């Protein structure tokens, strides 16, 4: 029977199951297929803290949420249209994310007595009346998968591992997707194991065909391609974009890339990604600890390479002293912090923006350092490229702040061509001849930037270090006047970077008015969505997202003062808001969420409405 | 160790900077500085291709006095900085200057990891068994019971045996010298520099302010002859007045024998072979407190030298191989990835 195809503007799905169920892979495949089809997509993987927590437990639930649409989407969605639950625990953890009358697809085999007990159910929720508000599709996915592979001669464990493909196939049918991209992916992934190619494709098709023949649906759905700006796109995750940005900066500066790093969640994927690019001259060094990671980068920078180190909050804390050394040495260094929940070990797999103060002030002494953040997964490319440009052109360490949300999230990216990227200008000191004046390592140009003098260059032999430098010569100096002068000039050098960065723009709304929502980092998508919604509902509100946090764009203060109220949503206890209040003496208000998960659109809308009310009352 | 040969012959003076040397008068560091400056002209490496990197401590001021490239980094991290520099610029001649606190306490981790990676660099470990710059606390090489400012009732720390530690980390070159035997120091410095791989040279250095005479027993003319054992390649282990004593291996255990009676002759002795790791291990255990009855003499010279691949060379091989296999990186192809779609 031919089914009716119903059009949808946007759809949010959450895949949930045990951490061994292949949930991330299923979600990623659905995302990539939808992106290739032309939908706009935004994703949010929600990993459990343990790699393999005991099977069937609440702690072991892995989730992957995505929103795809025929219109632009900027968030993975507030609430879901579809919940896929592979077991009772996954069902329990995610049911609250499902909208009323939403669709639940469950693997009934994951609701046996043992699973129910592990999830803390006395009786099966599938038989509960409360599910009447939803549309529940119950499939024994385990049994169907086994049936599909009955002739393959595979063990039960191996067979069960393909269950995720059944779900994927089923959803592909439901949302009228092409299964070819995933088949291609399976062929590449299991190139060395033909049996697994055959098995996975069989199960994928079995799921698809089950959707077609089982009369589960009276209608299928279609989400048309989105009208994104013209161009060629790919799907990309934040950490991947950061890695590509570094390779691009290496190419555009003509410097070899050195990446010194120590494994840490959620930054390690940048290391994995870069280690694949040896044919680009990329040198990755997995150091013995965080301190060696940053120190090796400093050594490499002294030798003339584009030096980068990355970590998350706890690792950045360990790097603090060495970052201070780089500030004294005045050499280029990019420090990436993929932020996670803190303090201490905190919540490694959860997202937070609580290391802004650490980036700003987390070193001994007066140690100013530029800070740049990205707005979204694909923006990590531009932001890290810009961090490299500032580091090299201004001879300074630079912080690039990402976070777990954008590092692991993905979205379509209209990638640039190599030619369209700016050249990063490297200023290295030239060989000195006998009659040339004495080389002064700390002599500065009009931007207060000193020359990069590389070992191996004749006549430039010089010594630098962490002890206070004498003006121009760079020799050790304890002179009181000199110290004050050097502290001031290091600060002025960073402040002068404001001359080379773009002015702050209003993202949406008018450039003056009652309420401005000022964000930074990965809150961009949710603020954009909320502000758009408010404006459509006739509320006067504007949105600006700061990428350059140190120094701020020159016009930021004036821009902020054109609004009666500035509200600053952050996934922390109020950090940018303190800096804004300090620098501009305005009564900015913090909107803070510290739950390890991003804001929902609804939360921001509520905050805007409250701010608008307060302005009216005043 | 590296790079092009010189067109003009440099002298020790070429390596002296205009900076006033500020170690305490009588410090052992002066001698080490002078010996390093005096051997460098003969290495044939250009001044601009040499880099000295130090951590923090008295000895770590060293780079300021060397007219080469240099970095006075932070406490304990010189080896980590040097590792990055070697990866960036394998052709440079890199020297790490460190002390017993810098390399064995705060920087212990970086030391052992640098050694196992075997970067082609020289580490000079100035061991004075005390913290000098912070004015006299015990260090990780101070003997048990050492009374210092921070241990008025004596230190409770059992000391490190630095060469045994480094050999345990699979060092490819370990040696020991002392500040006051300048000719021997120059010889060992030259051999350390000639070694391709990480050379670890421990130098007994007298801190005449906070730990004066810590190594006097090995440097004083009267006792040196009985207490110091100089290792010479292919030669039997002999020491004592007119080489009247030797070391034999007795069932695998070292034993001091008297060569003046007829029981033992030179032919019976342990012959030094720096390629023998087992014997090198035994030599590192010649670490007894010299006040103990029947103790073994303290060896000086090159204990062990072996050839093993260098990290920076192996990395370069991987980079070359990657280009050979995949071709030189195409950024546009990388940025687009495999799966793209076009919005018209």
Interface residues (C-beta under 8 A of the other chain):
Chain A: X32 X35 X36 X37 X38 X181 X225 X226 X227 X228 X229 X230 X231 X232 X233 X234 X235 X236 X244 X247 X248 X251 X256 X258 X260 X277 X278 X279 X280 X281 X283 X285 X287 X288 X289 X291 X292 X295 X296 X297 X298 X299 X300 X301 X302 X303 X304 X305 X307 X321 X322 X325 X329 X415 X416 X417 X418 X455 X456 X457 X458 X459 X460 X461 X462 X463 X464 X465 X466 X467 X475 X476
Chain B: X17 X19 X46 X47 X48 X49 X51 X52 X53 X56 X63 X64 X66 X67 X68 X69 X70 X71 X72 X73 X74 X77 X80 X81 X82 X83 X84 X85 X86 X87 X88 X89 X91 X92 X109 X110 X113 X315 X318 X319 X321 X322 X323 X325 X326 X327 X328 X329 X331 X332 X334 X335 X336 X337 X339 X340 X341 X342 X343 X344
